[in-house]
Amino acid sequence: MKRTGPTNPYLKQLIEELKKSSREMKAPIWFALAEKLEKPRRKRVEVNLSRIQRYSQPNETVVVPGVVLGSGELKKQVRVAAWRFSESAKKKIEKAGGKCLSIWDLMKENPKGSNVKILT
């Protein structure tokens, strides 16, 4: 059976832009993200806020190649970029003084991908 990949047109476009940016800027982080986002939905990453709290430092930028869910507490000011956020996760991140970004926005803001941690 032929592998079809994601069917969401926005996700397909994001994956292509990540690969293009990786080649142009020589930033392997964007290619790694594209590979993780290309996986089937059932294998895509779901990260709870408790994991972000555990594995991030204050004022750090973390990118999640999937969905951020609102389970747990976040007490650090962290910038989080992801494909999608649950409503409770957005509220808790902003309440802790952090910022929610799309992967697209992070790529435009930081083309080299420096000082970004991928959380899976």
N, C-alpha and C positions, 0 to 999 in steps of 0.2 A: 504494500500500500504506500502511496506517495505521501510524504510529509507535507502538510500545507502551511504550517506556521500560523501566526496570529491572523485573525480575520478583521480585527478592528483597524480601520484605515488610519486613524491617528497614531496607533501603536506602530503600524508598519512604517509610517512616515518618520516617527521618532527613531526607530531602529536604523533606518537608512541614514538619517542625519547624524546619529551617533557614530556610525561606521565612517561616514565621510569626514566628520570632525576628527576622528581618531587618525585617519590617514593624513589629513592636512596639517594638523597640529602635532603629529607624532606623540599622541597621548593615548597609551594603551588602556587607560581606565575606561574610556568611552567604548572601546571595542569589547571589553569584558562585560560592561553593562548591556550592550546590544545582544551579546550571546545569551545572557541570563534572561533578558526580556523576550527572546525568541522561543523560549521553551513553551511547551503546552501549558495552558492555564492551570491544570492540576499540579504542575511541578513548579509554578511560579512562587516566589517568596512572599510569605506573610510574616511581618515582624510586629510584635507588640511593643508598647512603650517601655515595658519593664526591661526588654532586651536593649533598647536604646539607652536607657538609664544605666544599665550594667556595663556596656561596652563602649561608651563614649565619654569624652572629657568635656568640661565646660567650654563654651565658645568654639566648638568643633563643628565641622560640616560633615554630615553623614548622608549617604545616598542609599536608598532601598530600591532594588530592582523589582518592585512589586507593590504590595499594599501595606500601609501602616495602620495597625489596629489599636484601639484605645485601651486595651487591657493593661493595667499596671499604672504606676505613677511616674511622672517625669519631674525631677526637681532641679535639673540643670538647664541652662540656657544653651540650646543646641539648634543649629540650622539643619533641618531635615528636608531632603529632596526625595521624592518618590513618584511612582507612576500614579498612585491613587492614595487618598487618605480617607479614613472613616471620619464622620463628623465629630465623634468624641475624641479621636486622636488629635484633630485640628485644634479643638478647644483646649485640650490639656497642654499641647505644645505651646500655644500662644499664651496660656495662663502662666507657664513657667518662664516666659520671656523669650522663647525661641521663635523660629520662623519656619513656615511651611512653604516649600518651593516645588515646582514641577521639575522634572529632570531636564526638560527643555530650557527652563529659565536658568538652571544651574550651569548648563552647558554654554549658554550665551554669556553668562556672567563670569565664568571661569573656564575659558576655552582650553587651557592646558590641563585642567583637572588637578591642579596642585592642592595639597592639603585637604584631600577629600578621602573619606573612608567608606568603603562599600560594606554594608551590613547585610548578611544573608542569614 
